[in-house]
Amino acid sequence: QYMHLDEEKAKQGRFNGIIASGIHTMALSFKLWIEQGMYEEDVIAGTEMNNIKFIKPVYPGDELHTIVKVIDKKTKKSETGILTVLLSTYNKEQKVFEGELSVLIKR
C-alpha cells in the first residue's frame, strides 16, 4: 500500500505522508507491553486477539507508549492460565491503537 511505502504518493493521500501499517502498530504495542517486564518469561504464547482498533495513523518519528489493563484471568490447567489485557497505545496527543490480547501464562 502506497501510504506505507511511497513517500511522494503518500504526501498526496489522505494522511499527508507515510504512516505505519496497523499490523506494525499492533506488533509494536505488544512489544511495548512485554518490555514493561510485568510478566517477562511467564508468557508462553498468544492465544487470541479481539476488538482490534486502529484509531489514528502513526507517523515516522511518533513516540508511542502503551497502557496495559488486565481485564480477565482464567485458570486453564494447574500450571497455566489465560490472561487477557487491553492494550491502549498513544502518541503524544491521542490514542492510536486499542486491542484485547489473550496469552497463555505460567501461574
MMTF fields as JSON, N, C-alpha, C and O atoms, coordinates in Angstrom:
{
  "mmtfVersion": "1.0.0",
  "mmtfProducer": "UNKNOWN",
  "numBonds": 427,
  "numAtoms": 428,
  "numGroups": 107,
  "numChains": 1,
  "numModels": 1,
  "chainsPerModel": [1],
  "groupsPerChain": [107],
  "chainIdList": ["A"],
  "bondAtomList": [4, 2, 8, 6, 12, 10, 16, 14, 20, 18, 24, 22, 28, 26, 32, 30, 36, 34, 40, 38, 44, 42, 48, 46, 52, 50, 56, 54, 60, 58, 64, 62, 68, 66, 72, 70, 76, 74, 80, 78, 84, 82, 88, 86, 92, 90, 96, 94, 100, 98, 104, 102, 108, 106, 112, 110, 116, 114, 120, 118, 124, 122, 128, 126, 132, 130, 136, 134, 140, 138, 144, 142, 148, 146, 152, 150, 156, 154, 160, 158, 164, 162, 168, 166, 172, 170, 176, 174, 180, 178, 184, 182, 188, 186, 192, 190, 196, 194, 200, 198, 204, 202, 208, 206, 212, 210, 216, 214, 220, 218, 224, 222, 228, 226, 232, 230, 236, 234, 240, 238, 244, 242, 248, 246, 252, 250, 256, 254, 260, 258, 264, 262, 268, 266, 272, 270, 276, 274, 280, 278, 284, 282, 288, 286, 292, 290, 296, 294, 300, 298, 304, 302, 308, 306, 312, 310, 316, 314, 320, 318, 324, 322, 328, 326, 332, 330, 336, 334, 340, 338, 344, 342, 348, 346, 352, 350, 356, 354, 360, 358, 364, 362, 368, 366, 372, 370, 376, 374, 380, 378, 384, 382, 388, 386, 392, 390, 396, 394, 400, 398, 404, 402, 408, 406, 412, 410, 416, 414, 420, 418, 424, 422],
  "bondOrderList": [1, 1, 1, 1, 1, 1, 1, 1, 1, 1, 1, 1, 1, 1, 1, 1, 1, 1, 1, 1, 1, 1, 1, 1, 1, 1, 1, 1, 1, 1, 1, 1, 1, 1, 1, 1, 1, 1, 1, 1, 1, 1, 1, 1, 1, 1, 1, 1, 1, 1, 1, 1, 1, 1, 1, 1, 1, 1, 1, 1, 1, 1, 1, 1, 1, 1, 1, 1, 1, 1, 1, 1, 1, 1, 1, 1, 1, 1, 1, 1, 1, 1, 1, 1, 1, 1, 1, 1, 1, 1, 1, 1, 1, 1, 1, 1, 1, 1, 1, 1, 1, 1, 1, 1, 1, 1],
  "groupList": [{"groupName": "GLN", "atomNameList": ["N", "CA", "C", "O"], "elementList": ["N", "C", "C", "O"], "formalChargeList": [0, 0, 0, 0], "bondAtomList": [1, 0, 2, 1, 3, 2], "bondOrderList": [1, 1, 2], "singleLetterCode": "Q", "chemCompType": "L-PEPTIDE LINKING"}, {"groupName": "TYR", "atomNameList": ["N", "CA", "C", "O"], "elementList": ["N", "C", "C", "O"], "formalChargeList": [0, 0, 0, 0], "bondAtomList": [1, 0, 2, 1, 3, 2], "bondOrderList": [1, 1, 2], "singleLetterCode": "Y", "chemCompType": "L-PEPTIDE LINKING"}, {"groupName": "MET", "atomNameList": ["N", "CA", "C", "O"], "elementList": ["N", "C", "C", "O"], "formalChargeList": [0, 0, 0, 0], "bondAtomList": [1, 0, 2, 1, 3, 2], "bondOrderList": [1, 1, 2], "singleLetterCode": "M", "chemCompType": "L-PEPTIDE LINKING"}, {"groupName": "HIS", "atomNameList": ["N", "CA", "C", "O"], "elementList": ["N", "C", "C", "O"], "formalChargeList": [0, 0, 0, 0], "bondAtomList": [1, 0, 2, 1, 3, 2], "bondOrderList": [1, 1, 2], "singleLetterCode": "H", "chemCompType": "L-PEPTIDE LINKING"}, {"groupName": "LEU", "atomNameList": ["N", "CA", "C", "O"], "elementList": ["N", "C", "C", "O"], "formalChargeList": [0, 0, 0, 0], "bondAtomList": [1, 0, 2, 1, 3, 2], "bondOrderList": [1, 1, 2], "singleLetterCode": "L", "chemCompType": "L-PEPTIDE LINKING"}, {"groupName": "ASP", "atomNameList": ["N", "CA", "C", "O"], "elementList": ["N", "C", "C", "O"], "formalChargeList": [0, 0, 0, 0], "bondAtomList": [1, 0, 2, 1, 3, 2], "bondOrderList": [1, 1, 2], "singleLetterCode": "D", "chemCompType": "L-PEPTIDE LINKING"}, {"groupName": "GLU", "atomNameList": ["N", "CA", "C", "O"], "elementList": ["N", "C", "C", "O"], "formalChargeList": [0, 0, 0, 0], "bondAtomList": [1, 0, 2, 1, 3, 2], "bondOrderList": [1, 1, 2], "singleLetterCode": "E", "chemCompType": "L-PEPTIDE LINKING"}, {"groupName": "LYS", "atomNameList": ["N", "CA", "C", "O"], "elementList": ["N", "C", "C", "O"], "formalChargeList": [0, 0, 0, 0], "bondAtomList": [1, 0, 2, 1, 3, 2], "bondOrderList": [1, 1, 2], "singleLetterCode": "K", "chemCompType": "L-PEPTIDE LINKING"}, {"groupName": "ALA", "atomNameList": ["N", "CA", "C", "O"], "elementList": ["N", "C", "C", "O"], "formalChargeList": [0, 0, 0, 0], "bondAtomList": [1, 0, 2, 1, 3, 2], "bondOrderList": [1, 1, 2], "singleLetterCode": "A", "chemCompType": "L-PEPTIDE LINKING"}, {"groupName": "GLY", "atomNameList": ["N", "CA", "C", "O"], "elementList": ["N", "C", "C", "O"], "formalChargeList": [0, 0, 0, 0], "bondAtomList": [1, 0, 2, 1, 3, 2], "bondOrderList": [1, 1, 2], "singleLetterCode": "G", "chemCompType": "PEPTIDE LINKING"}, {"groupName": "ARG", "atomNameList": ["N", "CA", "C", "O"], "elementList": ["N", "C", "C", "O"], "formalChargeList": [0, 0, 0, 0], "bondAtomList": [1, 0, 2, 1, 3, 2], "bondOrderList": [1, 1, 2], "singleLetterCode": "R", "chemCompType": "L-PEPTIDE LINKING"}, {"groupName": "PHE", "atomNameList": ["N", "CA", "C", "O"], "elementList": ["N", "C", "C", "O"], "formalChargeList": [0, 0, 0, 0], "bondAtomList": [1, 0, 2, 1, 3, 2], "bondOrderList": [1, 1, 2], "singleLetterCode": "F", "chemCompType": "L-PEPTIDE LINKING"}, {"groupName": "ASN", "atomNameList": ["N", "CA", "C", "O"], "elementList": ["N", "C", "C", "O"], "formalChargeList": [0, 0, 0, 0], "bondAtomList": [1, 0, 2, 1, 3, 2], "bondOrderList": [1, 1, 2], "singleLetterCode": "N", "chemCompType": "L-PEPTIDE LINKING"}, {"groupName": "ILE", "atomNameList": ["N", "CA", "C", "O"], "elementList": ["N", "C", "C", "O"], "formalChargeList": [0, 0, 0, 0], "bondAtomList": [1, 0, 2, 1, 3, 2], "bondOrderList": [1, 1, 2], "singleLetterCode": "I", "chemCompType": "L-PEPTIDE LINKING"}, {"groupName": "SER", "atomNameList": ["N", "CA", "C", "O"], "elementList": ["N", "C", "C", "O"], "formalChargeList": [0, 0, 0, 0], "bondAtomList": [1, 0, 2, 1, 3, 2], "bondOrderList": [1, 1, 2], "singleLetterCode": "S", "chemCompType": "L-PEPTIDE LINKING"}, {"groupName": "THR", "atomNameList": ["N", "CA", "C", "O"], "elementList": ["N", "C", "C", "O"], "formalChargeList": [0, 0, 0, 0], "bondAtomList": [1, 0, 2, 1, 3, 2], "bondOrderList": [1, 1, 2], "singleLetterCode": "T", "chemCompType": "L-PEPTIDE LINKING"}, {"groupName": "TRP", "atomNameList": ["N", "CA", "C", "O"], "elementList": ["N", "C", "C", "O"], "formalChargeList": [0, 0, 0, 0], "bondAtomList": [1, 0, 2, 1, 3, 2], "bondOrderList": [1, 1, 2], "singleLetterCode": "W", "chemCompType": "L-PEPTIDE LINKING"}, {"groupName": "VAL", "atomNameList": ["N", "CA", "C", "O"], "elementList": ["N", "C", "C", "O"], "formalChargeList": [0, 0, 0, 0], "bondAtomList": [1, 0, 2, 1, 3, 2], "bondOrderList": [1, 1, 2], "singleLetterCode": "V", "chemCompType": "L-PEPTIDE LINKING"}, {"groupName": "PRO", "atomNameList": ["N", "CA", "C", "O"], "elementList": ["N", "C", "C", "O"], "formalChargeList": [0, 0, 0, 0], "bondAtomList": [1, 0, 2, 1, 3, 2], "bondOrderList": [1, 1, 2], "singleLetterCode": "P", "chemCompType": "L-PEPTIDE LINKING"}],
  "groupTypeList": [0, 1, 2, 3, 4, 5, 6, 6, 7, 8, 7, 0, 9, 10, 11, 12, 9, 13, 13, 8, 14, 9, 13, 3, 15, 2, 8, 4, 14, 11, 7, 4, 16, 13, 6, 0, 9, 2, 1, 6, 6, 5, 17, 13, 8, 9, 15, 6, 2, 12, 12, 13, 7, 11, 13, 7, 18, 17, 1, 18, 9, 5, 6, 4, 3, 15, 13, 17, 7, 17, 13, 5, 7, 7, 15, 7, 7, 14, 6, 15, 9, 13, 4, 15, 17, 4, 4, 14, 15, 1, 12, 7, 6, 0, 7, 17, 11, 6, 9, 6, 4, 14, 17, 4, 13, 7, 10],
  "groupIdList": [1, 2, 3, 4, 5, 6, 7, 8, 9, 10, 11, 12, 13, 14, 15, 16, 17, 18, 19, 20, 21, 22, 23, 24, 25, 26, 27, 28, 29, 30, 31, 32, 33, 34, 35, 36, 37, 38, 39, 40, 41, 42, 43, 44, 45, 46, 47, 48, 49, 50, 51, 52, 53, 54, 55, 56, 57, 58, 59, 60, 61, 62, 63, 64, 65, 66, 67, 68, 69, 70, 71, 72, 73, 74, 75, 76, 77, 78, 79, 80, 81, 82, 83, 84, 85, 86, 87, 88, 89, 90, 91, 92, 93, 94, 95, 96, 97, 98, 99, 100, 101, 102, 103, 104, 105, 106, 107],
  "secStructList": [7, 2, 2, 2, 2, 7, 2, 2, 2, 2, 2, 2, 1, 6, 6, 1, 1, 7, 7, 7, 7, 2, 2, 2, 2, 2, 2, 2, 2, 2, 2, 2, 2, 2, 2, 6, 6, 1, 1, 4, 4, 4, 3, 3, 3, 3, 3, 3, 3, 3, 3, 3, 3, 3, 7, 1, 7, 7, 7, 6, 6, 7, 7, 7, 3, 3, 3, 3, 3, 3, 3, 3, 3, 3, 3, 7, 1, 1, 1, 3, 3, 3, 3, 3, 3, 3, 3, 3, 3, 3, 7, 1, 1, 1, 3, 3, 3, 3, 3, 3, 3, 3, 3, 3, 3, 3, 7],
  "xCoordList": [0.841, 0.0, 0.886, 1.834, 0.563, 1.427, 1.65, 2.727, 0.654, 0.8, 1.845, 2.219, 2.321, 3.365, 4.725, 5.753, 4.743, 5.98, 6.411, 7.606, 5.473, 5.786, 5.616, 4.501, 6.726, 6.678, 5.999, 5.188, 6.309, 5.712, 4.201, 3.428, 3.798, 2.36, 1.634, 0.508, 2.287, 1.681, 1.438, 0.444, 2.322, 2.139, 0.867, 0.275, 0.444, -0.751, -2.027, -3.134, -1.866, -3.007, -3.667, -3.295, -4.63, -5.433, -4.659, -5.112, -3.502, -2.732, -1.585, -0.893, -1.382, -0.346, 1.059, 1.899, 1.32, 2.651, 2.61, 1.545, 3.793, 3.957, 3.381, 3.571, 2.684, 2.195, 2.572, 2.809, 2.62, 2.864, 1.622, 0.504, 1.809, 0.652, 0.025, 0.69, -1.245, -1.918, -1.283, -1.169, -0.868, -0.243, 1.081, 1.412, 1.828, 3.076, 2.788, 3.479, 1.77, 1.391, 0.964, 1.321, 0.205, -0.227, 0.974, 1.052, 1.904, 3.091, 3.938, 4.457, 4.075, 4.84, 4.157, 4.828, 2.831, 2.087, 2.356, 2.561, 2.357, 2.662, 4.091, 4.339, 5.026, 6.431, 6.582, 7.311, 5.89, 5.984, 5.436, 5.958, 4.375, 3.844, 4.878, 5.154, 5.446, 6.421, 7.635, 8.161, 8.077, 9.233, 8.979, 9.929, 7.719, 7.425, 7.878, 8.014, 8.111, 8.643, 7.644, 8.04, 6.36, 5.358, 5.268, 5.059, 5.419, 5.262, 6.49, 6.601, 7.402, 8.668, 8.509, 7.798, 9.146, 9.143, 7.914, 7.822, 6.965, 5.751, 4.788, 3.94, 4.91, 4.06, 4.573, 5.726, 3.707, 4.074, 3.776, 4.612, 2.57, 2.169, 0.904, 0.098, 0.743, -0.508, -1.578, -1.281, -2.83, -3.915, -5.059, -5.784, -5.229, -6.4, -6.237, -5.607, -6.819, -6.891, -8.335, -8.97, -8.843, -10.218, -10.306, -9.452, -11.352, -11.671, -10.481, -10.188, -9.803, -8.641, -9.131, -9.982, -8.58, -8.991, -7.755, -6.941, -7.632, -6.589, -7.244, -7.935, -7.034, -7.827, -7.305, -8.075, -6.014, -5.383, -4.102, -3.508, -3.666, -2.423, -1.205, -1.19, -0.189, 1.096, 2.111, 2.258, 2.807, 3.753, 5.193, 5.461, 6.122, 7.54, 7.908, 7.525, 8.64, 9.051, 8.087, 8.44, 6.871, 5.947, 6.547, 7.077, 6.463, 6.86, 5.599, 4.64, 5.609, 4.431, 4.649, 5.771, 3.571, 3.594, 2.295, 1.261, 2.369, 1.234, 0.838, 1.682, -0.441, -1.008, -1.7, -2.469, -1.418, -1.933, -2.858, -2.497, -4.051, -5.009, -5.425, -5.875, -5.279, -5.738, -7.259, -7.842, -7.897, -9.361, -9.967, -11.175, -9.136, -9.67, -8.528, -7.445, -8.776, -7.826, -8.627, -9.643, -8.155, -8.826, -7.777, -6.719, -8.064, -7.209, -7.464, -8.615, -6.398, -6.526, -6.223, -7.054, -5.06, -4.649, -3.958, -3.881, -3.46, -2.861, -1.658, -1.41, -0.905, 0.279, 0.084, 0.974, -1.053, -1.227, -2.581, -3.493, -2.671, -3.922, -3.962, -2.993, -5.092, -5.249, -5.391, -6.268, -4.525, -4.551, -4.977, -4.396, -5.987, -6.426, -6.167, -6.557, -5.502, -5.187, -5.762, -5.948, -6.033, -6.419, -5.199, -4.718, -4.701, -3.567, -4.117, -4.886, -3.726, -4.099, -2.811, -2.025, -2.595, -1.339, -1.609, -2.574, -0.728, -0.889, 0.37, 1.479, 0.194, 1.311, 1.258, 0.572, 1.932, 1.938, 0.576, 0.329, -0.314, -1.563, -2.823, -3.796, -2.818, -4.072, -3.854, -2.755, -4.936, -4.896, -4.835, -5.59, -3.924, -3.774, -4.171, -4.461, -4.188, -4.483, -5.107, -4.796, -6.003, -6.554, -6.884, -7.384, -6.607, -6.948, -6.822, -6.025, -7.617, -7.558, -6.661, -6.772, -5.783, -4.853, -4.912, -4.785, -5.105, -5.083, -3.829, -3.423, -3.218, -1.992, -2.078, -2.694, -1.442, -1.256, -0.105, 0.954, -0.297, 0.701, 0.938, 0.022, 2.189, 2.505, 1.855, 1.808, 1.356, 0.749, 1.748, 1.43],
  "yCoordList": [-1.172, 0.0, 1.235, 1.342, 2.153, 3.321, 4.154, 4.727, 4.239, 5.089, 4.57, 5.272, 3.348, 2.769, 2.783, 2.634, 2.962, 2.757, 3.912, 4.17, 4.598, 5.598, 7.005, 7.516, 7.616, 8.904, 9.99, 10.745, 10.082, 11.121, 10.928, 11.872, 9.722, 9.45, 9.61, 10.104, 9.192, 9.311, 10.768, 11.073, 11.664, 13.095, 13.634, 14.589, 13.03, 13.483, 12.782, 13.16, 11.775, 10.993, 11.603, 12.688, 10.908, 11.409, 11.572, 12.293, 10.918, 11.009, 12.013, 12.24, 12.615, 13.64, 13.143, 13.915, 11.887, 11.332, 9.854, 9.246, 9.293, 7.872, 7.597, 8.386, 6.484, 6.037, 4.565, 3.835, 4.158, 2.752, 1.933, 2.447, 0.687, -0.193, -0.489, -0.42, -0.815, -1.163, -2.372, -2.42, -3.348, -4.549, -4.194, -4.755, -3.275, -2.829, -2.132, -2.366, -1.282, -0.594, -1.601, -1.459, -2.613, -3.639, -4.409, -4.657, -4.787, -5.526, -4.676, -5.185, -3.405, -2.517, -2.362, -2.297, -2.304, -2.209, -3.435, -3.307, -4.619, -5.851, -5.809, -6.179, -5.36, -5.251, -4.308, -4.609, -3.174, -2.209, -2.807, -2.535, -3.629, -4.302, -5.264, -5.241, -6.101, -7.087, -6.394, -6.861, -5.282, -4.556, -3.948, -3.597, -3.817, -3.317, -4.309, -3.948, -5.554, -6.567, -7.077, -7.658, -6.875, -7.289, -8.807, -9.326, -9.523, -10.971, -11.696, -12.914, -10.962, -11.483, -12.854, -12.996, -13.86, -15.196, -16.022, -17.189, -15.431, -16.164, -16.296, -17.188, -15.419, -15.518, -16.665, -16.663, -17.643, -18.817, -18.573, -18.841, -18.059, -17.845, -17.002, -17.016, -16.276, -15.579, -16.587, -17.594, -16.321, -17.25, -16.607, -17.295, -15.295, -14.677, -13.157, -12.575, -12.528, -11.07, -10.707, -11.342, -9.681, -9.243, -7.724, -7.036, -7.235, -5.807, -4.93, -3.956, -5.272, -4.528, -3.257, -3.308, -2.116, -0.833, -0.009, 0.31, 0.324, 1.236, 2.613, 2.936, 3.417, 4.62, 5.836, 6.565, 6.034, 7.172, 6.685, 5.707, 7.356, 6.937, 7.199, 8.119, 6.365, 6.526, 6.934, 6.273, 8.035, 8.612, 8.332, 8.113, 8.337, 8.212, 9.286, 10.448, 8.889, 9.819, 9.919, 10.484, 9.381, 9.387, 8.59, 7.497, 9.131, 8.391, 7.8, 8.516, 6.498, 5.795, 5.253, 4.926, 5.163, 4.446, 3.653, 4.044, 2.542, 1.631, 1.51, 1.309, 1.633, 1.4, 0.041, -0.247, -0.786, -2.153, -2.311, -1.978, -2.823, -3.071, -4.536, -5.003, -5.264, -6.653, -6.623, -5.997, -7.315, -7.316, -8.687, -8.791, -9.754, -11.074, -12.026, -11.93, -12.941, -14.009, -15.29, -15.3, -16.378, -17.674, -18.76, -18.733, -19.704, -20.858, -21.823, -22.126, -22.305, -23.25, -24.665, -25.564, -24.85, -26.101, -25.71, -24.526, -26.682, -26.364, -25.434, -24.65, -25.498, -24.647, -23.458, -22.613, -23.367, -22.298, -21.605, -22.095, -20.47, -19.727, -18.873, -18.803, -18.23, -17.29, -15.897, -15.651, -15.009, -13.621, -12.778, -12.891, -11.939, -11.041, -9.615, -9.2, -8.874, -7.481, -6.594, -7.019, -5.362, -4.333, -3.458, -2.813, -3.437, -2.591, -1.307, -1.348, -0.173, 1.134, 1.881, 2.149, 2.215, 2.842, 4.277, 4.568, 5.163, 6.6, 7.196, 6.733, 8.225, 9.096, 10.236, 10.095, 11.331, 12.406, 13.053, 13.678, 12.916, 13.663, 12.827, 13.299, 11.584, 10.846, 9.342, 8.87, 8.606, 7.153, 6.813, 7.359, 5.903, 5.493, 4.037, 3.644, 3.235, 1.799, 1.304, 1.787, 0.319, -0.367, -1.789, -2.023, -2.733, -4.111, -4.999, -4.735, -6.047, -7.045, -8.185, -8.668, -8.604, -9.687, -10.697, -10.339, -11.958, -13.037, -13.857, -14.136, -14.241, -15.032, -16.183, -16.081, -17.288, -18.413, -18.04, -17.633, -18.173, -17.705, -18.748, -19.458, -18.824, -19.692, -19.079, -17.858, -19.934, -19.434, -19.483, -19.106],
  "zCoordList": [0.0, 0.0, 0.0, 0.779, -0.878, -1.102, 0.156, 0.321, 1.056, 2.248, 3.222, 4.161, 3.008, 3.852, 3.163, 3.823, 1.837, 1.085, 0.181, 0.043, -0.423, -1.441, -0.863, -0.768, -0.483, 0.203, -0.617, -0.082, -1.887, -2.741, -2.884, -2.718, -3.185, -3.336, -1.993, -1.944, -0.915, 0.414, 0.795, 1.455, 0.394, 0.688, 0.046, 0.549, -1.061, -1.767, -1.276, -1.661, -0.437, 0.041, 1.263, 1.709, 1.786, 2.903, 4.21, 5.098, 4.348, 5.594, 5.517, 6.509, 4.35, 4.155, 4.459, 4.921, 4.211, 4.406, 4.718, 4.825, 4.861, 5.188, 6.576, 7.502, 6.712, 8.02, 8.211, 7.249, 9.469, 9.801, 9.467, 9.523, 9.126, 8.938, 10.298, 11.331, 10.28, 11.525, 12.194, 13.419, 11.393, 11.95, 12.63, 13.675, 12.048, 12.668, 14.003, 14.994, 14.017, 15.256, 16.318, 17.488, 15.919, 16.866, 17.415, 18.618, 16.546, 16.978, 17.928, 18.921, 17.629, 18.496, 19.858, 20.887, 19.861, 21.121, 21.993, 23.2, 21.384, 22.119, 22.653, 23.8, 21.827, 22.233, 23.434, 24.379, 23.387, 24.494, 25.782, 26.863, 25.674, 26.861, 27.426, 28.626, 26.586, 27.044, 27.673, 28.683, 27.078, 27.607, 28.983, 29.682, 29.384, 30.725, 31.789, 32.958, 31.391, 32.304, 33.321, 34.332, 33.08, 34.057, 34.17, 35.267, 33.075, 33.096, 32.582, 32.722, 31.992, 31.488, 30.867, 29.872, 31.418, 30.813, 31.17, 30.787, 31.9, 32.25, 31.073, 31.068, 30.077, 28.892, 28.031, 27.599, 27.786, 26.995, 25.516, 24.653, 25.232, 23.839, 23.793, 24.724, 22.708, 22.467, 22.078, 21.434, 22.468, 22.144, 21.371, 20.653, 21.51, 20.89, 20.871, 21.753, 19.844, 19.771, 19.444, 18.602, 20.116, 19.883, 19.912, 20.471, 19.299, 19.341, 18.98, 19.673, 17.903, 17.425, 16.734, 15.845, 17.157, 16.586, 16.238, 17.104, 14.979, 14.515, 14.465, 13.498, 15.488, 15.719, 14.942, 14.317, 14.992, 14.311, 13.648, 14.101, 12.575, 11.93, 12.809, 13.627, 12.617, 13.295, 12.235, 11.207, 12.504, 11.542, 11.962, 13.143, 11.003, 11.358, 12.383, 12.246, 13.391, 14.434, 15.604, 16.64, 15.466, 16.604, 17.753, 17.55, 18.938, 20.136, 20.743, 21.029, 20.934, 21.415, 22.813, 23.198, 23.565, 24.84, 24.951, 24.41, 25.656, 25.788, 27.247, 28.12, 27.498, 28.828, 28.783, 27.866, 29.783, 29.81, 31.01, 32.139, 30.747, 31.821, 31.755, 30.709, 32.856, 32.918, 32.987, 33.873, 32.034, 32.016, 32.307, 32.524, 32.317, 32.636, 32.96, 32.382, 33.885, 34.227, 34.42, 35.115, 33.794, 33.927, 34.135, 33.506, 35.005, 35.178, 34.03, 33.713, 33.41, 32.296, 32.792, 32.665, 33.343, 33.963, 35.257, 35.587, 35.985, 37.283, 37.173, 38.089, 36.074, 35.949, 35.026, 34.925, 34.351, 33.372, 33.516, 34.182, 32.878, 32.838, 31.587, 30.831, 31.385, 30.281, 30.893, 31.721, 30.475, 30.91, 29.711, 28.631, 29.901, 28.826, 29.266, 30.357, 28.394, 28.68, 27.58, 26.44, 27.955, 26.999, 26.785, 27.716, 25.557, 25.201, 24.597, 23.636, 25.156, 24.615, 24.328, 25.237, 23.067, 22.65, 22.22, 21.514, 22.669, 22.454, 21.843, 22.109, 21.024, 20.687, 21.705, 22.717, 21.49, 22.491, 22.675, 23.706, 21.695, 21.715, 21.897, 22.484, 21.398, 21.354, 21.246, 20.955, 21.489, 21.344, 19.86, 19.055, 19.506, 18.11, 17.884, 16.754, 18.943, 18.814, 20.105, 21.193, 19.959, 21.125, 20.713, 19.613, 21.59, 21.298, 22.523, 23.423, 22.543, 23.608, 23.153, 22.027, 24.033, 23.726, 24.859, 26.03, 24.502, 25.495, 25.292, 24.163, 26.407, 26.357, 27.335, 28.396, 26.952, 27.851, 28.755, 28.278, 30.058, 31.008, 32.094, 32.509, 32.543, 33.691, 34.922, 35.069, 35.801, 37.045, 38.165, 39.293]
}
